[in-house]
Amino acid sequence: MGVYQEEKVVDLVCGMEIPRGDPDTLISYCNGQPYYFCAPCCIKAFEKNPARYLKPKGPIGRFLARLVNANIKVFGRAGPPCH
Ligand SMILES: [Zn+2]
């Protein structure tokens, strides 16, 4: 019996580890990158506000975070849509 380790990915919305190849795993593409989610509510939350979950690091990330917060105030939602 071989040990098969299924590759795990993290659902950015709820933080749950999910197997990437699982048929129940949902995929959303943002900026050409696949992101994986455990449930429709998670993928919807991500697609509504991807910047909130992507959390870029460094000065650009902080700048973007401010931009997102400003957008939320002005438009009631963050940034441009994913697709
Ligand atoms: Zn989830």
PDB file of the backbone (N, CA, C, O) and the ligand in Angstrom, with CONECT records:
HET     ZN  A 101       1
ATOM      1  N   MET A   1       0.850  -1.194   0.000  1.00  0.00           N
ATOM      2  CA  MET A   1       0.000   0.000   0.000  1.00  0.00           C
ATOM      3  C   MET A   1       0.886   1.245   0.000  1.00  0.00           C
ATOM      4  O   MET A   1       1.596   1.505   0.971  1.00  0.00           O
ATOM      5  N   GLY A   2       0.845   1.989  -1.056  1.00  0.00           N
ATOM      6  CA  GLY A   2       1.663   3.202  -1.136  1.00  0.00           C
ATOM      7  C   GLY A   2       1.009   4.354  -0.401  1.00  0.00           C
ATOM      8  O   GLY A   2      -0.211   4.420  -0.253  1.00  0.00           O
ATOM      9  N   VAL A   3       1.839   5.233   0.042  1.00  0.00           N
ATOM     10  CA  VAL A   3       1.316   6.413   0.719  1.00  0.00           C
ATOM     11  C   VAL A   3       1.111   7.511  -0.316  1.00  0.00           C
ATOM     12  O   VAL A   3       2.061   8.040  -0.895  1.00  0.00           O
ATOM     13  N   TYR A   4      -0.134   7.828  -0.522  1.00  0.00           N
ATOM     14  CA  TYR A   4      -0.438   8.885  -1.479  1.00  0.00           C
ATOM     15  C   TYR A   4      -0.834  10.149  -0.736  1.00  0.00           C
ATOM     16  O   TYR A   4      -1.840  10.189  -0.029  1.00  0.00           O
ATOM     17  N   GLN A   5      -0.039  11.152  -0.908  1.00  0.00           N
ATOM     18  CA  GLN A   5      -0.322  12.424  -0.239  1.00  0.00           C
ATOM     19  C   GLN A   5      -0.968  13.361  -1.242  1.00  0.00           C
ATOM     20  O   GLN A   5      -0.331  13.834  -2.184  1.00  0.00           O
ATOM     21  N   GLU A   6      -2.218  13.612  -1.022  1.00  0.00           N
ATOM     22  CA  GLU A   6      -2.917  14.525  -1.903  1.00  0.00           C
ATOM     23  C   GLU A   6      -2.485  15.963  -1.599  1.00  0.00           C
ATOM     24  O   GLU A   6      -2.360  16.361  -0.440  1.00  0.00           O
ATOM     25  N   GLU A   7      -2.265  16.714  -2.650  1.00  0.00           N
ATOM     26  CA  GLU A   7      -1.819  18.084  -2.447  1.00  0.00           C
ATOM     27  C   GLU A   7      -2.925  18.916  -1.810  1.00  0.00           C
ATOM     28  O   GLU A   7      -4.073  18.910  -2.256  1.00  0.00           O
ATOM     29  N   LYS A   8      -2.547  19.630  -0.758  1.00  0.00           N
ATOM     30  CA  LYS A   8      -3.536  20.448  -0.042  1.00  0.00           C
ATOM     31  C   LYS A   8      -3.365  21.916  -0.410  1.00  0.00           C
ATOM     32  O   LYS A   8      -2.254  22.416  -0.587  1.00  0.00           O
ATOM     33  N   VAL A   9      -4.490  22.574  -0.516  1.00  0.00           N
ATOM     34  CA  VAL A   9      -4.466  24.005  -0.728  1.00  0.00           C
ATOM     35  C   VAL A   9      -5.325  24.645   0.353  1.00  0.00           C
ATOM     36  O   VAL A   9      -6.177  23.992   0.956  1.00  0.00           O
ATOM     37  N   VAL A  10      -5.091  25.924   0.590  1.00  0.00           N
ATOM     38  CA  VAL A  10      -5.826  26.603   1.657  1.00  0.00           C
ATOM     39  C   VAL A  10      -6.904  27.498   1.058  1.00  0.00           C
ATOM     40  O   VAL A  10      -6.647  28.318   0.177  1.00  0.00           O
ATOM     41  N   ASP A  11      -8.092  27.316   1.555  1.00  0.00           N
ATOM     42  CA  ASP A  11      -9.215  28.188   1.227  1.00  0.00           C
ATOM     43  C   ASP A  11      -8.940  29.540   1.882  1.00  0.00           C
ATOM     44  O   ASP A  11      -8.902  29.649   3.108  1.00  0.00           O
ATOM     45  N   LEU A  12      -8.747  30.573   1.049  1.00  0.00           N
ATOM     46  CA  LEU A  12      -8.339  31.878   1.593  1.00  0.00           C
ATOM     47  C   LEU A  12      -9.439  32.527   2.424  1.00  0.00           C
ATOM     48  O   LEU A  12      -9.163  33.393   3.254  1.00  0.00           O
ATOM     49  N   VAL A  13     -10.668  32.119   2.209  1.00  0.00           N
ATOM     50  CA  VAL A  13     -11.776  32.765   2.911  1.00  0.00           C
ATOM     51  C   VAL A  13     -11.938  32.195   4.317  1.00  0.00           C
ATOM     52  O   VAL A  13     -11.979  32.947   5.290  1.00  0.00           O
ATOM     53  N   CYS A  14     -12.030  30.879   4.428  1.00  0.00           N
ATOM     54  CA  CYS A  14     -12.267  30.288   5.744  1.00  0.00           C
ATOM     55  C   CYS A  14     -11.005  29.688   6.353  1.00  0.00           C
ATOM     56  O   CYS A  14     -11.001  29.315   7.526  1.00  0.00           O
ATOM     57  N   GLY A  15      -9.920  29.590   5.559  1.00  0.00           N
ATOM     58  CA  GLY A  15      -8.657  29.086   6.085  1.00  0.00           C
ATOM     59  C   GLY A  15      -8.571  27.575   6.159  1.00  0.00           C
ATOM     60  O   GLY A  15      -7.599  27.033   6.684  1.00  0.00           O
ATOM     61  N   MET A  16      -9.582  26.887   5.638  1.00  0.00           N
ATOM     62  CA  MET A  16      -9.622  25.437   5.689  1.00  0.00           C
ATOM     63  C   MET A  16      -8.665  24.837   4.657  1.00  0.00           C
ATOM     64  O   MET A  16      -8.508  25.368   3.558  1.00  0.00           O
ATOM     65  N   GLU A  17      -8.028  23.723   5.027  1.00  0.00           N
ATOM     66  CA  GLU A  17      -7.197  23.000   4.067  1.00  0.00           C
ATOM     67  C   GLU A  17      -8.082  22.064   3.271  1.00  0.00           C
ATOM     68  O   GLU A  17      -8.875  21.306   3.830  1.00  0.00           O
ATOM     69  N   ILE A  18      -7.934  22.130   1.945  1.00  0.00           N
ATOM     70  CA  ILE A  18      -8.750  21.282   1.089  1.00  0.00           C
ATOM     71  C   ILE A  18      -7.864  20.591   0.067  1.00  0.00           C
ATOM     72  O   ILE A  18      -6.871  21.162  -0.382  1.00  0.00           O
ATOM     73  N   PRO A  19      -8.217  19.356  -0.306  1.00  0.00           N
ATOM     74  CA  PRO A  19      -7.428  18.666  -1.321  1.00  0.00           C
ATOM     75  C   PRO A  19      -7.674  19.287  -2.694  1.00  0.00           C
ATOM     76  O   PRO A  19      -8.817  19.466  -3.113  1.00  0.00           O
ATOM     77  N   ARG A  20      -6.573  19.616  -3.391  1.00  0.00           N
ATOM     78  CA  ARG A  20      -6.691  20.354  -4.644  1.00  0.00           C
ATOM     79  C   ARG A  20      -7.457  19.575  -5.705  1.00  0.00           C
ATOM     80  O   ARG A  20      -8.197  20.155  -6.500  1.00  0.00           O
ATOM     81  N   GLY A  21      -7.276  18.254  -5.713  1.00  0.00           N
ATOM     82  CA  GLY A  21      -7.890  17.465  -6.770  1.00  0.00           C
ATOM     83  C   GLY A  21      -9.316  17.024  -6.472  1.00  0.00           C
ATOM     84  O   GLY A  21      -9.942  16.349  -7.289  1.00  0.00           O
ATOM     85  N   ASP A  22      -9.836  17.401  -5.302  1.00  0.00           N
ATOM     86  CA  ASP A  22     -11.169  16.962  -4.914  1.00  0.00           C
ATOM     87  C   ASP A  22     -12.226  17.552  -5.838  1.00  0.00           C
ATOM     88  O   ASP A  22     -12.183  18.745  -6.139  1.00  0.00           O
ATOM     89  N   PRO A  23     -13.180  16.731  -6.296  1.00  0.00           N
ATOM     90  CA  PRO A  23     -14.228  17.260  -7.187  1.00  0.00           C
ATOM     91  C   PRO A  23     -15.093  18.327  -6.533  1.00  0.00           C
ATOM     92  O   PRO A  23     -15.729  19.117  -7.232  1.00  0.00           O
ATOM     93  N   ASP A  24     -15.129  18.363  -5.212  1.00  0.00           N
ATOM     94  CA  ASP A  24     -15.922  19.379  -4.511  1.00  0.00           C
ATOM     95  C   ASP A  24     -15.180  20.705  -4.354  1.00  0.00           C
ATOM     96  O   ASP A  24     -15.766  21.715  -3.965  1.00  0.00           O
ATOM     97  N   THR A  25     -13.892  20.686  -4.658  1.00  0.00           N
ATOM     98  CA  THR A  25     -13.105  21.916  -4.515  1.00  0.00           C
ATOM     99  C   THR A  25     -13.437  22.877  -5.654  1.00  0.00           C
ATOM    100  O   THR A  25     -13.412  22.509  -6.828  1.00  0.00           O
ATOM    101  N   LEU A  26     -13.743  24.101  -5.283  1.00  0.00           N
ATOM    102  CA  LEU A  26     -14.121  25.104  -6.268  1.00  0.00           C
ATOM    103  C   LEU A  26     -12.913  25.968  -6.598  1.00  0.00           C
ATOM    104  O   LEU A  26     -12.088  26.259  -5.732  1.00  0.00           O
ATOM    105  N   ILE A  27     -12.820  26.376  -7.864  1.00  0.00           N
ATOM    106  CA  ILE A  27     -11.667  27.156  -8.307  1.00  0.00           C
ATOM    107  C   ILE A  27     -12.125  28.492  -8.868  1.00  0.00           C
ATOM    108  O   ILE A  27     -13.057  28.562  -9.670  1.00  0.00           O
ATOM    109  N   SER A  28     -11.454  29.548  -8.433  1.00  0.00           N
ATOM    110  CA  SER A  28     -11.683  30.869  -8.992  1.00  0.00           C
ATOM    111  C   SER A  28     -10.364  31.383  -9.534  1.00  0.00           C
ATOM    112  O   SER A  28      -9.334  31.275  -8.870  1.00  0.00           O
ATOM    113  N   TYR A  29     -10.387  31.947 -10.743  1.00  0.00           N
ATOM    114  CA  TYR A  29      -9.157  32.487 -11.314  1.00  0.00           C
ATOM    115  C   TYR A  29      -9.140  33.993 -11.153  1.00  0.00           C
ATOM    116  O   TYR A  29     -10.071  34.693 -11.550  1.00  0.00           O
ATOM    117  N   CYS A  30      -8.056  34.473 -10.559  1.00  0.00           N
ATOM    118  CA  CYS A  30      -7.880  35.912 -10.385  1.00  0.00           C
ATOM    119  C   CYS A  30      -6.480  36.256 -10.855  1.00  0.00           C
ATOM    120  O   CYS A  30      -5.507  35.676 -10.372  1.00  0.00           O
ATOM    121  N   ASN A  31      -6.361  37.195 -11.793  1.00  0.00           N
ATOM    122  CA  ASN A  31      -5.062  37.575 -12.364  1.00  0.00           C
ATOM    123  C   ASN A  31      -4.313  36.345 -12.896  1.00  0.00           C
ATOM    124  O   ASN A  31      -3.091  36.261 -12.774  1.00  0.00           O
ATOM    125  N   GLY A  32      -5.039  35.406 -13.477  1.00  0.00           N
ATOM    126  CA  GLY A  32      -4.424  34.221 -14.056  1.00  0.00           C
ATOM    127  C   GLY A  32      -4.009  33.171 -13.037  1.00  0.00           C
ATOM    128  O   GLY A  32      -3.469  32.130 -13.413  1.00  0.00           O
ATOM    129  N   GLN A  33      -4.251  33.426 -11.743  1.00  0.00           N
ATOM    130  CA  GLN A  33      -3.872  32.487 -10.687  1.00  0.00           C
ATOM    131  C   GLN A  33      -5.100  31.743 -10.204  1.00  0.00           C
ATOM    132  O   GLN A  33      -6.142  32.351  -9.961  1.00  0.00           O
ATOM    133  N   PRO A  34      -4.984  30.422 -10.062  1.00  0.00           N
ATOM    134  CA  PRO A  34      -6.125  29.696  -9.510  1.00  0.00           C
ATOM    135  C   PRO A  34      -6.162  29.792  -7.987  1.00  0.00           C
ATOM    136  O   PRO A  34      -5.128  29.698  -7.326  1.00  0.00           O
ATOM    137  N   TYR A  35      -7.348  29.979  -7.445  1.00  0.00           N
ATOM    138  CA  TYR A  35      -7.551  29.957  -5.999  1.00  0.00           C
ATOM    139  C   TYR A  35      -8.640  28.941  -5.705  1.00  0.00           C
ATOM    140  O   TYR A  35      -9.599  28.802  -6.464  1.00  0.00           O
ATOM    141  N   TYR A  36      -8.480  28.231  -4.589  1.00  0.00           N
ATOM    142  CA  TYR A  36      -9.333  27.084  -4.296  1.00  0.00           C
ATOM    143  C   TYR A  36     -10.214  27.341  -3.081  1.00  0.00           C
ATOM    144  O   TYR A  36      -9.786  27.940  -2.094  1.00  0.00           O
ATOM    145  N   PHE A  37     -11.454  26.872  -3.178  1.00  0.00           N
ATOM    146  CA  PHE A  37     -12.419  27.128  -2.109  1.00  0.00           C
ATOM    147  C   PHE A  37     -13.242  25.887  -1.817  1.00  0.00           C
ATOM    148  O   PHE A  37     -13.452  25.035  -2.681  1.00  0.00           O
ATOM    149  N   CYS A  38     -13.707  25.809  -0.566  1.00  0.00           N
ATOM    150  CA  CYS A  38     -14.402  24.602  -0.120  1.00  0.00           C
ATOM    151  C   CYS A  38     -15.895  24.663  -0.425  1.00  0.00           C
ATOM    152  O   CYS A  38     -16.544  23.622  -0.536  1.00  0.00           O
ATOM    153  N   ALA A  39     -16.449  25.871  -0.563  1.00  0.00           N
ATOM    154  CA  ALA A  39     -17.899  25.986  -0.687  1.00  0.00           C
ATOM    155  C   ALA A  39     -18.267  27.205  -1.520  1.00  0.00           C
ATOM    156  O   ALA A  39     -17.485  28.149  -1.634  1.00  0.00           O
ATOM    157  N   PRO A  40     -19.476  27.179  -2.107  1.00  0.00           N
ATOM    158  CA  PRO A  40     -19.912  28.320  -2.928  1.00  0.00           C
ATOM    159  C   PRO A  40     -19.903  29.644  -2.165  1.00  0.00           C
ATOM    160  O   PRO A  40     -19.623  30.690  -2.749  1.00  0.00           O
ATOM    161  N   CYS A  41     -20.206  29.607  -0.866  1.00  0.00           N
ATOM    162  CA  CYS A  41     -20.223  30.870  -0.114  1.00  0.00           C
ATOM    163  C   CYS A  41     -18.813  31.435   0.006  1.00  0.00           C
ATOM    164  O   CYS A  41     -18.633  32.652   0.015  1.00  0.00           O
ATOM    165  N   CYS A  42     -17.813  30.565   0.097  1.00  0.00           N
ATOM    166  CA  CYS A  42     -16.427  31.029   0.188  1.00  0.00           C
ATOM    167  C   CYS A  42     -15.982  31.644  -1.135  1.00  0.00           C
ATOM    168  O   CYS A  42     -15.365  32.709  -1.157  1.00  0.00           O
ATOM    169  N   ILE A  43     -16.297  30.968  -2.234  1.00  0.00           N
ATOM    170  CA  ILE A  43     -15.863  31.472  -3.542  1.00  0.00           C
ATOM    171  C   ILE A  43     -16.578  32.788  -3.844  1.00  0.00           C
ATOM    172  O   ILE A  43     -16.000  33.683  -4.460  1.00  0.00           O
ATOM    173  N   LYS A  44     -17.817  32.904  -3.418  1.00  0.00           N
ATOM    174  CA  LYS A  44     -18.565  34.154  -3.640  1.00  0.00           C
ATOM    175  C   LYS A  44     -17.955  35.293  -2.839  1.00  0.00           C
ATOM    176  O   LYS A  44     -17.820  36.410  -3.340  1.00  0.00           O
ATOM    177  N   ALA A  45     -17.588  35.010  -1.597  1.00  0.00           N
ATOM    178  CA  ALA A  45     -16.976  36.039  -0.749  1.00  0.00           C
ATOM    179  C   ALA A  45     -15.651  36.494  -1.355  1.00  0.00           C
ATOM    180  O   ALA A  45     -15.320  37.680  -1.334  1.00  0.00           O
ATOM    181  N   PHE A  46     -14.896  35.531  -1.898  1.00  0.00           N
ATOM    182  CA  PHE A  46     -13.615  35.868  -2.519  1.00  0.00           C
ATOM    183  C   PHE A  46     -13.825  36.712  -3.772  1.00  0.00           C
ATOM    184  O   PHE A  46     -13.148  37.723  -3.958  1.00  0.00           O
ATOM    185  N   GLU A  47     -14.740  36.314  -4.615  1.00  0.00           N
ATOM    186  CA  GLU A  47     -14.934  37.018  -5.886  1.00  0.00           C
ATOM    187  C   GLU A  47     -15.516  38.414  -5.670  1.00  0.00           C
ATOM    188  O   GLU A  47     -15.321  39.311  -6.491  1.00  0.00           O
ATOM    189  N   LYS A  48     -16.216  38.585  -4.582  1.00  0.00           N
ATOM    190  CA  LYS A  48     -16.780  39.885  -4.260  1.00  0.00           C
ATOM    191  C   LYS A  48     -15.676  40.863  -3.859  1.00  0.00           C
ATOM    192  O   LYS A  48     -15.762  42.059  -4.138  1.00  0.00           O
ATOM    193  N   ASN A  49     -14.640  40.340  -3.200  1.00  0.00           N
ATOM    194  CA  ASN A  49     -13.587  41.202  -2.680  1.00  0.00           C
ATOM    195  C   ASN A  49     -12.261  40.446  -2.606  1.00  0.00           C
ATOM    196  O   ASN A  49     -11.769  40.169  -1.513  1.00  0.00           O
ATOM    197  N   PRO A  50     -11.668  40.105  -3.783  1.00  0.00           N
ATOM    198  CA  PRO A  50     -10.446  39.289  -3.788  1.00  0.00           C
ATOM    199  C   PRO A  50      -9.296  39.941  -3.034  1.00  0.00           C
ATOM    200  O   PRO A  50      -8.528  39.253  -2.362  1.00  0.00           O
ATOM    201  N   ALA A  51      -9.171  41.264  -3.138  1.00  0.00           N
ATOM    202  CA  ALA A  51      -8.030  41.960  -2.517  1.00  0.00           C
ATOM    203  C   ALA A  51      -8.000  41.742  -1.015  1.00  0.00           C
ATOM    204  O   ALA A  51      -6.933  41.707  -0.402  1.00  0.00           O
ATOM    205  N   ARG A  52      -9.168  41.598  -0.434  1.00  0.00           N
ATOM    206  CA  ARG A  52      -9.253  41.397   1.013  1.00  0.00           C
ATOM    207  C   ARG A  52      -8.583  40.096   1.435  1.00  0.00           C
ATOM    208  O   ARG A  52      -8.016  40.001   2.523  1.00  0.00           O
ATOM    209  N   TYR A  53      -8.656  39.091   0.559  1.00  0.00           N
ATOM    210  CA  TYR A  53      -8.145  37.773   0.931  1.00  0.00           C
ATOM    211  C   TYR A  53      -6.742  37.516   0.406  1.00  0.00           C
ATOM    212  O   TYR A  53      -6.024  36.672   0.942  1.00  0.00           O
ATOM    213  N   LEU A  54      -6.344  38.240  -0.640  1.00  0.00           N
ATOM    214  CA  LEU A  54      -5.031  37.988  -1.228  1.00  0.00           C
ATOM    215  C   LEU A  54      -3.919  38.574  -0.374  1.00  0.00           C
ATOM    216  O   LEU A  54      -2.813  38.034  -0.351  1.00  0.00           O
ATOM    217  N   LYS A  55      -4.188  39.658   0.322  1.00  0.00           N
ATOM    218  CA  LYS A  55      -3.251  40.243   1.277  1.00  0.00           C
ATOM    219  C   LYS A  55      -1.826  40.337   0.754  1.00  0.00           C
ATOM    220  O   LYS A  55      -0.939  39.660   1.274  1.00  0.00           O
ATOM    221  N   PRO A  56      -1.591  41.142  -0.240  1.00  0.00           N
ATOM    222  CA  PRO A  56      -0.213  41.307  -0.708  1.00  0.00           C
ATOM    223  C   PRO A  56       0.656  41.937   0.368  1.00  0.00           C
ATOM    224  O   PRO A  56       0.201  42.757   1.166  1.00  0.00           O
ATOM    225  N   LYS A  57       1.931  41.527   0.366  1.00  0.00           N
ATOM    226  CA  LYS A  57       2.821  41.990   1.430  1.00  0.00           C
ATOM    227  C   LYS A  57       3.675  43.165   0.954  1.00  0.00           C
ATOM    228  O   LYS A  57       3.768  43.433  -0.244  1.00  0.00           O
ATOM    229  N   GLY A  58       4.292  43.856   1.899  1.00  0.00           N
ATOM    230  CA  GLY A  58       5.204  44.946   1.587  1.00  0.00           C
ATOM    231  C   GLY A  58       4.490  46.265   1.374  1.00  0.00           C
ATOM    232  O   GLY A  58       3.276  46.370   1.553  1.00  0.00           O
ATOM    233  N   PRO A  59       5.266  47.277   0.985  1.00  0.00           N
ATOM    234  CA  PRO A  59       4.702  48.629   0.836  1.00  0.00           C
ATOM    235  C   PRO A  59       3.578  48.683  -0.191  1.00  0.00           C
ATOM    236  O   PRO A  59       2.589  49.390   0.002  1.00  0.00           O
ATOM    237  N   ILE A  60       3.730  47.935  -1.282  1.00  0.00           N
ATOM    238  CA  ILE A  60       2.679  47.939  -2.308  1.00  0.00           C
ATOM    239  C   ILE A  60       1.405  47.339  -1.739  1.00  0.00           C
ATOM    240  O   ILE A  60       0.304  47.814  -2.016  1.00  0.00           O
ATOM    241  N   GLY A  61       1.564  46.296  -0.944  1.00  0.00           N
ATOM    242  CA  GLY A  61       0.413  45.676  -0.303  1.00  0.00           C
ATOM    243  C   GLY A  61      -0.314  46.644   0.611  1.00  0.00           C
ATOM    244  O   GLY A  61      -1.543  46.707   0.620  1.00  0.00           O
ATOM    245  N   ARG A  62       0.461  47.400   1.380  1.00  0.00           N
ATOM    246  CA  ARG A  62      -0.176  48.371   2.279  1.00  0.00           C
ATOM    247  C   ARG A  62      -0.874  49.470   1.486  1.00  0.00           C
ATOM    248  O   ARG A  62      -1.944  49.953   1.858  1.00  0.00           O
ATOM    249  N   PHE A  63      -0.228  49.855   0.368  1.00  0.00           N
ATOM    250  CA  PHE A  63      -0.826  50.871  -0.495  1.00  0.00           C
ATOM    251  C   PHE A  63      -2.149  50.343  -1.060  1.00  0.00           C
ATOM    252  O   PHE A  63      -3.161  51.044  -1.065  1.00  0.00           O
ATOM    253  N   LEU A  64      -2.121  49.091  -1.535  1.00  0.00           N
ATOM    254  CA  LEU A  64      -3.331  48.495  -2.110  1.00  0.00           C
ATOM    255  C   LEU A  64      -4.417  48.356  -1.050  1.00  0.00           C
ATOM    256  O   LEU A  64      -5.599  48.565  -1.326  1.00  0.00           O
ATOM    257  N   ALA A  65      -4.008  48.001   0.163  1.00  0.00           N
ATOM    258  CA  ALA A  65      -4.973  47.847   1.241  1.00  0.00           C
ATOM    259  C   ALA A  65      -5.678  49.171   1.520  1.00  0.00           C
ATOM    260  O   ALA A  65      -6.885  49.212   1.756  1.00  0.00           O
ATOM    261  N   ARG A  66      -4.895  50.257   1.487  1.00  0.00           N
ATOM    262  CA  ARG A  66      -5.501  51.581   1.679  1.00  0.00           C
ATOM    263  C   ARG A  66      -6.468  51.898   0.550  1.00  0.00           C
ATOM    264  O   ARG A  66      -7.562  52.424   0.758  1.00  0.00           O
ATOM    265  N   LEU A  67      -6.018  51.553  -0.663  1.00  0.00           N
ATOM    266  CA  LEU A  67      -6.840  51.791  -1.848  1.00  0.00           C
ATOM    267  C   LEU A  67      -8.157  51.035  -1.734  1.00  0.00           C
ATOM    268  O   LEU A  67      -9.225  51.568  -2.036  1.00  0.00           O
ATOM    269  N   VAL A  68      -8.061  49.785  -1.292  1.00  0.00           N
ATOM    270  CA  VAL A  68      -9.255  48.959  -1.133  1.00  0.00           C
ATOM    271  C   VAL A  68     -10.194  49.580  -0.108  1.00  0.00           C
ATOM    272  O   VAL A  68     -11.402  49.670  -0.324  1.00  0.00           O
ATOM    273  N   ASN A  69      -9.616  50.009   1.013  1.00  0.00           N
ATOM    274  CA  ASN A  69     -10.451  50.630   2.047  1.00  0.00           C
ATOM    275  C   ASN A  69     -11.121  51.895   1.531  1.00  0.00           C
ATOM    276  O   ASN A  69     -12.282  52.162   1.842  1.00  0.00           O
ATOM    277  N   ALA A  70     -10.378  52.680   0.736  1.00  0.00           N
ATOM    278  CA  ALA A  70     -10.946  53.888   0.155  1.00  0.00           C
ATOM    279  C   ALA A  70     -12.083  53.524  -0.802  1.00  0.00           C
ATOM    280  O   ALA A  70     -13.127  54.177  -0.819  1.00  0.00           O
ATOM    281  N   ASN A  71     -11.865  52.476  -1.594  1.00  0.00           N
ATOM    282  CA  ASN A  71     -12.898  52.043  -2.537  1.00  0.00           C
ATOM    283  C   ASN A  71     -14.149  51.574  -1.808  1.00  0.00           C
ATOM    284  O   ASN A  71     -15.271  51.832  -2.246  1.00  0.00           O
ATOM    285  N   ILE A  72     -13.945  50.884  -0.692  1.00  0.00           N
ATOM    286  CA  ILE A  72     -15.094  50.397   0.064  1.00  0.00           C
ATOM    287  C   ILE A  72     -15.927  51.582   0.549  1.00  0.00           C
ATOM    288  O   ILE A  72     -17.157  51.554   0.509  1.00  0.00           O
ATOM    289  N   LYS A  73     -15.226  52.627   1.009  1.00  0.00           N
ATOM    290  CA  LYS A  73     -15.944  53.815   1.473  1.00  0.00           C
ATOM    291  C   LYS A  73     -16.721  54.474   0.340  1.00  0.00           C
ATOM    292  O   LYS A  73     -17.871  54.881   0.504  1.00  0.00           O
ATOM    293  N   VAL A  74     -16.056  54.570  -0.827  1.00  0.00           N
ATOM    294  CA  VAL A  74     -16.657  55.314  -1.942  1.00  0.00           C
ATOM    295  C   VAL A  74     -17.705  54.482  -2.669  1.00  0.00           C
ATOM    296  O   VAL A  74     -18.805  54.960  -2.944  1.00  0.00           O
ATOM    297  N   PHE A  75     -17.360  53.241  -2.976  1.00  0.00           N
ATOM    298  CA  PHE A  75     -18.227  52.431  -3.836  1.00  0.00           C
ATOM    299  C   PHE A  75     -18.971  51.342  -3.090  1.00  0.00           C
ATOM    300  O   PHE A  75     -19.880  50.728  -3.649  1.00  0.00           O
ATOM    301  N   GLY A  76     -18.610  51.086  -1.842  1.00  0.00           N
ATOM    302  CA  GLY A  76     -19.258  50.032  -1.099  1.00  0.00           C
ATOM    303  C   GLY A  76     -18.726  48.659  -1.414  1.00  0.00           C
ATOM    304  O   GLY A  76     -19.267  47.658  -0.946  1.00  0.00           O
ATOM    305  N   ARG A  77     -17.662  48.597  -2.209  1.00  0.00           N
ATOM    306  CA  ARG A  77     -17.009  47.324  -2.488  1.00  0.00           C
ATOM    307  C   ARG A  77     -15.580  47.590  -2.937  1.00  0.00           C
ATOM    308  O   ARG A  77     -15.220  48.731  -3.226  1.00  0.00           O
ATOM    309  N   ALA A  78     -14.771  46.548  -2.996  1.00  0.00           N
ATOM    310  CA  ALA A  78     -13.349  46.739  -3.255  1.00  0.00           C
ATOM    311  C   ALA A  78     -12.978  46.533  -4.706  1.00  0.00           C
ATOM    312  O   ALA A  78     -13.387  45.560  -5.340  1.00  0.00           O
ATOM    313  N   GLY A  79     -12.197  47.464  -5.219  1.00  0.00           N
ATOM    314  CA  GLY A  79     -11.449  47.287  -6.462  1.00  0.00           C
ATOM    315  C   GLY A  79     -12.250  46.842  -7.670  1.00  0.00           C
ATOM    316  O   GLY A  79     -13.475  46.721  -7.628  1.00  0.00           O
ATOM    317  N   PRO A  80     -11.520  46.604  -8.743  1.00  0.00           N
ATOM    318  CA  PRO A  80     -12.170  46.107  -9.955  1.00  0.00           C
ATOM    319  C   PRO A  80     -12.503  44.634  -9.817  1.00  0.00           C
ATOM    320  O   PRO A  80     -11.839  43.927  -9.059  1.00  0.00           O
ATOM    321  N   PRO A  81     -13.503  44.155 -10.520  1.00  0.00           N
ATOM    322  CA  PRO A  81     -13.845  42.727 -10.435  1.00  0.00           C
ATOM    323  C   PRO A  81     -12.767  41.873 -11.047  1.00  0.00           C
ATOM    324  O   PRO A  81     -11.967  42.344 -11.856  1.00  0.00           O
ATOM    325  N   CYS A  82     -12.748  40.635 -10.666  1.00  0.00           N
ATOM    326  CA  CYS A  82     -11.733  39.680 -11.088  1.00  0.00           C
ATOM    327  C   CYS A  82     -11.733  39.422 -12.574  1.00  0.00           C
ATOM    328  O   CYS A  82     -10.670  39.335 -13.189  1.00  0.00           O
ATOM    329  N   HIS A  83     -12.906  39.298 -13.160  1.00  0.00           N
ATOM    330  CA  HIS A  83     -12.982  38.744 -14.517  1.00  0.00           C
ATOM    331  C   HIS A  83     -13.262  39.805 -15.568  1.00  0.00           C
ATOM    332  O   HIS A  83     -13.354  39.490 -16.754  1.00  0.00           O
TER     333      HIS A  83
HETATM  334 ZN    ZN A 101     -14.203  27.716   2.760  1.00  0.00          ZN2+
END
